[in-house]
Amino acid sequence: MVKSMHNLLFTPGPLTTSESVKLAMLRDAGSRDSEFISIVRRIREKLLLVAGAGSEAYEAIPLQGSGTFGIEAVLSSCVPEAGRLLVAVNGAYGRRMVDIAQRLRIPVTQLDGPEHLPIDVAEFERALAAERGITHVGLIHCETSTGIINPVEALGAAAQRVGATSIVDAMSSFGAIDLDLLKANAAFLVSSANKCLEGVPGFSFVLARRADLLSSEGIARSVVLDLPSQWRGLERDGQFRFTPPTHALLAFHQALQEFDAEGGITGRAARYAANRATLRRGMNELGFQEYLAPEHQSYIITSYRYPDARPFDFEAFYSALGVRGFTIYPGKVSGANCFRIGTIGRLFPQDFKALTVAAREVLAELGFKPGTLMRGEIQ
Ligand SMILES: Cc1ncc(COP(=O)(O)O)c(C=O)c1O
């Protein structure tokens, strides 16, 4: 099915990128070329600007691999043996952070909250008070399994009051939702190239507070994920320690210029919010129900409940949309049958209009009557 290779991706990443970002990869850069080294330097500088972080306080460290590699690099090279982690969990990515910590044998406590609600700050404070010796907290900004936004700044401030620093997974929000690193007391923030900055997959990046980076020297439990060494290497000669994803970095450099041209976080947030508004209208008309209450729903990704007026075959729905040129995403909520539609990437409101027109056709093919997808609605 050749067509599906050219689909629009309504996913949380890898996501749809612009033609010009794809074209930027049509050359072979030598990893030691001075031009390539200066591109890496500019990317690092730009990431600090996007974060609103002063270059005197923070460092931007790109690292080969997907976003999870960045999270594992931080946990494995910056939480000392005597450290203790508290992770606030309301979805799959919080659980993944706990998994990584357990595998690394880092003492970890998991504060579980319901998946349909943001992490409760008062409960988080109680967990911090109950658990002595917490040195680090793990926080997820946008929990992509539902699309919910957690109050990372308030949670980070609560951690600071007990002397703990925050490790923030901002994978699917960085570049589209503002986050004050100082308020969040973020020692480390992790995101990746193929999310809201609209690059292609190939590397993650960590924004690390220099003081915390320096005090992490010698902790690393892995060679390739050794974050302070990766930083030292970049500082020494501008190069990655091991083969860099050259094409992905060229694409990202272009993507950052397009990010600026769109007006940075403000411009990007406005387009994503317009995408989400168009999606919401179209899906409401069809009779789909959102998993989250509107006040908790971000413009990053939306979880929709399966229709239940009759048996719903998600694979059939997914494939029929796929052959029409639209790739959506399966769900990741543990207690409800859902699928997800991402509103990030190089997509515009008219793409969401087209998606919901196609969804109407597909629902009819599957025997659903638009407007009456859920039991209890007027037939
Ligand atoms: C919040 C969050 N954390 C971590 C990840 C993992 O990133 P990757 O799949 O690039 O390893 C994702 C991926 O979507 C995510 O949304």
Ligand as a Chemical Component Dictionary entry (heavy atoms), coordinates in Angstrom:
data_LIG
# 
_chem_comp.id                   LIG 
_chem_comp.type                 NON-POLYMER 
_chem_comp.pdbx_formal_charge   0 
_chem_comp.three_letter_code    LIG 
# 
loop_
_chem_comp_atom.comp_id 
_chem_comp_atom.atom_id 
_chem_comp_atom.alt_atom_id 
_chem_comp_atom.type_symbol 
_chem_comp_atom.charge 
_chem_comp_atom.model_Cartn_x 
_chem_comp_atom.model_Cartn_y 
_chem_comp_atom.model_Cartn_z 
_chem_comp_atom.pdbx_ordinal 
LIG C1 C1 C 0 5.495  12.059 27.328 1  
LIG C2 C2 C 0 6.328  11.081 26.574 2  
LIG N1 N1 N 0 7.406  10.554 27.173 3  
LIG C3 C3 C 0 8.209  9.683  26.547 4  
LIG C4 C4 C 0 7.957  9.295  25.255 5  
LIG C5 C5 C 0 8.853  8.293  24.603 6  
LIG O1 O1 O 0 9.490  8.816  23.490 7  
LIG P1 P1 P 0 10.111 7.815  22.398 8  
LIG O2 O2 O 0 8.975  6.989  21.865 9  
LIG O3 O3 O 0 10.661 8.791  21.403 10 
LIG O4 O4 O 0 11.146 7.004  23.052 11 
LIG C6 C6 C 0 6.846  9.821  24.572 12 
LIG C7 C7 C 0 6.533  9.409  23.200 13 
LIG O5 O5 O 0 5.537  9.780  22.627 14 
LIG C8 C8 C 0 6.024  10.733 25.250 15 
LIG O6 O6 O 0 4.964  11.267 24.653 16 
# 
loop_
_chem_comp_bond.comp_id 
_chem_comp_bond.atom_id_1 
_chem_comp_bond.atom_id_2 
_chem_comp_bond.value_order 
_chem_comp_bond.pdbx_ordinal 
LIG C1 C2 SING 1  
LIG C2 N1 SING 2  
LIG C2 C8 DOUB 3  
LIG N1 C3 DOUB 4  
LIG C3 C4 SING 5  
LIG C4 C5 SING 6  
LIG C4 C6 DOUB 7  
LIG C5 O1 SING 8  
LIG O1 P1 SING 9  
LIG P1 O2 DOUB 10 
LIG P1 O3 SING 11 
LIG P1 O4 SING 12 
LIG C6 C7 SING 13 
LIG C6 C8 SING 14 
LIG C7 O5 DOUB 15 
LIG C8 O6 SING 16 
# 
